[in-house]
Amino acid sequence: MKNVVVKWASSSEDYEWLRNLWTVKWGSETMISHGQSFDITQLKAFIALDQGYHCGALTFWVNSERHCECVSLNALTEGSGVGTALVKAWENWARQQEIQRLWLITSNDNLRALRFYQKRGFRLSRLYPGVIDAARREKPSIPVIGENGIEIHDEIELEKWLTGSQR
């Protein structure tokens, strides 16, 4: 995928595609992260296109402290550079907006995500034991067994500071 172009999700077609993506990949149009429920319509998003076809997306929001959370990242073809292109677009946008910190949550079973983000300069920052067990009560579609046969219980936070003002 050498022709990947990243753009803002802006059209109704983009958001319909995002709704379908979330439903297929995450089980619904709602995502639960660190006890907070997100609806796709509440989030900003970048869409990756290859020769005009949707091939990935990154959704995010900015809090009052000028910290920006990635809620979801999906590349339809792993290892194709789509995820990297989306993260670079997100980071470039954040720098232009003078965002201080990028951060995200992943589950304890998602070894690929832990590797991917750390290779792009993100650091492990917090562990939230048992949070996914609690979220499963609100969203029963969250599986108990995840990647590599690992039981899913905990959230792991990763962060990347874009300014010198780290905690």
C-alpha positions, 0 to 999 in steps of 0.5 A: 500500500504505497499510495496511502492517503490520510484525510479527515473523516468528514462525509456521511460516507466516511462516518457510515464506513467508520460505524461499520468498521467499529461494528465488525472490529469492536462489536458495536458503534460504542467503545468503552475505555477506562470506564468511559463510553464513546460513540463514534459520532463524538470523535474526530477521525482520520481515514486512510485511503488506498487508491480511493478505498478505505483501508484504515482509521484512527479515532480520537478526542482531546480533553480539557488538559490538551491531552489527546486520546486515541480511542481506536486504530484499525488498519485493514491490512496489518503490516502495510504501513496504514497504521503508521501513516494514521499515527503520523497524521494524528501526531502531526495534527496534535503538534499543530494544535499544541497538544501536550500529550498523546495517549491510548489504552489497550488491553493486556492481551494485545501484544501487537499493539504494545509492540506497535506503539512502543516502536513509535515512541509511546511509553507504558504509563499506567495499568488498570487491573480488572477494568475490562471485567467491569466494562464487560458488564456494560458491554457483554460483547467484549470477549473473555479470551483475546489474542494468543489465548490470553484472558482479557482483564486489564487496560494498559495506558501508553503515552507520548509527550509532545512537549517538555511538560511531562508528569 
